[in-house]
């Protein structure tokens, strides 16, 4: 996963307040529960030294997305009275956290984003189709088109032999025209979000015709056929459930590819494990992909520099200008160095493990 979206979080010169909150709205008193969670987090930030201007800035943005039902969370970052970033999480954090550190601590956000994929959802039937495109980490579609086509003579009717053949031909022709429009929309939507997966559901006949239209000019992303449709609420709910499951499976498959590569390249010397080896590789600009386990509770502190984010170590005397140095947990600083050196990120998903819960694929 590209870490470029984290870079603005590291622009602050002073301490940063990093907050990860559960903002799930699945109960009647959800708003009150979110308010109480924020109060506790705000109090903790104040006790850690966050200034009132920064807390007030967070007051203005905290609360999640009110019109998104079900599980969700949010990650907020602020410093010097200014919000550096506010992000909706697809899943609530395992536990709320509120930290004041010399730099932002967005690992929870990175892990959540790493679990998501840009995707397209397509529901087709004999009358047309609905096409939705979702960027990674988006709750609302960035692209939506509905193709209703023509419904004239779309139902095959019982009539005389010649009439029946005529209606049959017209029905097939209209179905094909409608799915051709939907296929164009699928290609456009997939390109719009650089889709990793295209999820297709609906009437089996319409799906077959859509497959034919997509064969010669496939869309960006892997096509996966799922259950559900667009005919009624039940079909749409089934589509949502099967789409979520398909995306989860696609995410796990993408992770397996990276983790299989880690195993192969560790044996070949093109991958490293453990904090000391990875921090050195980051300092040298050699890391292509940083891999971290989500649980960083046992992390030691490292020293880092404000003037050179790739410079990491355990001995401050070896890192140059003492006035630019600070210390923070290793995972926080490894992620910062990766984001600001153009490296990618992948979570170390269980059962795969690595020394210190840290590994790296190397550029060279």
C-alpha positions, 0 to 999 in steps of 0.5 A: 500500500502506498503511504503517500497519504500519510505525508501531511501528518508529518509536517508539524514541527512540534508534538502531535495529538493522535486519536483513534476512536470507535465511532460506531453507530449501531445503538440508540445511544451511539451519539452519547457513547461517542461523546463519552469516548471523546471526553476520555480521550481529550482528558488523556491528551490534556494530561499528556500535555496537549495544548487547549488550541489543539484540543479545541481544533479536534473538538471541531472534527471529532465524531465520525460520519453520522450518516454511515450506519454500522461499525466504523472508527476515525483517526484524527491528528492535530498539532499547534491548534491545527488539524493535520488530518481526519480519516474515517476507518472502515472498522473501529479500532480494537481499543480507543487510543489518544497519544501525544508524541513528537510525531504523528502515530498513524499505524492504526490508520495505516492498518485499516487502510491496508485492509481496504481495496479500490473496487467496483460493484456491478448489478445487472438484470435484463433492464440494465445495470447499476455501476458503483466505484469506490476508492480505497477507504471510501464509504461513498462511491466516487462514480455511480451510473445506472443503465436502464436501457429499453424495456420494450419487448424485453419479456419473452411472451407466449404467442404464435410460433413466428411471433415468439421467435420475433419477440425472442430475437428482440429480447436478446437484442435489448438485453445485449444493448443494455449490458453493452452500456453497463460494460462501458460503465464498468470499464470507466468506473474501474479506471476511475478508481484504479480498481483492484477487483470488480464485483458482478452480481445479478440476473444470470443471463445478463451476467453472461452477456456482460461477460461477453462484452468485457472479454475483448476489453477487460476492465482494470481489476480482477472480475469476481462474480458474487450473489445479490442483485438490484431488483429489491431491498433483499437483493441489494442487501445480499449484494452488500454482504457478498461484496464485503466477503469478496473484498475481504478475501481479495485483501487476504489474497493480496496480503498472501502474495506479499507475505509469500514474497517476504518468505522467498526473498528472506531466503535470498537475502532481499528481505530483512527482519527485526528492528535493527536491520530494518532501521538501518535499511530505511536509513539507507533508502533501501526499503521497498515495503515495510511490514509491521504487526499491528500490535506494537505494545512491546516496542522499544524507543528509537531516536530520530531526526526532524531534519532527516526522517530516515535517520534512525538509531538507538544511540543519539551520539551517532545521529548528528545534530542533537537539537534536532533529535527526539525519541518515540516508539520504534513502530511509529518512527519506522512508519514515518521513515517509510512514508517519507522515503516513498516505501510501501506498507503491508501489515504482517497478518497472523500467522506470519510473524517476524523478529520484533514484528518488523520486516522489509522487502528491499529495493536492492 
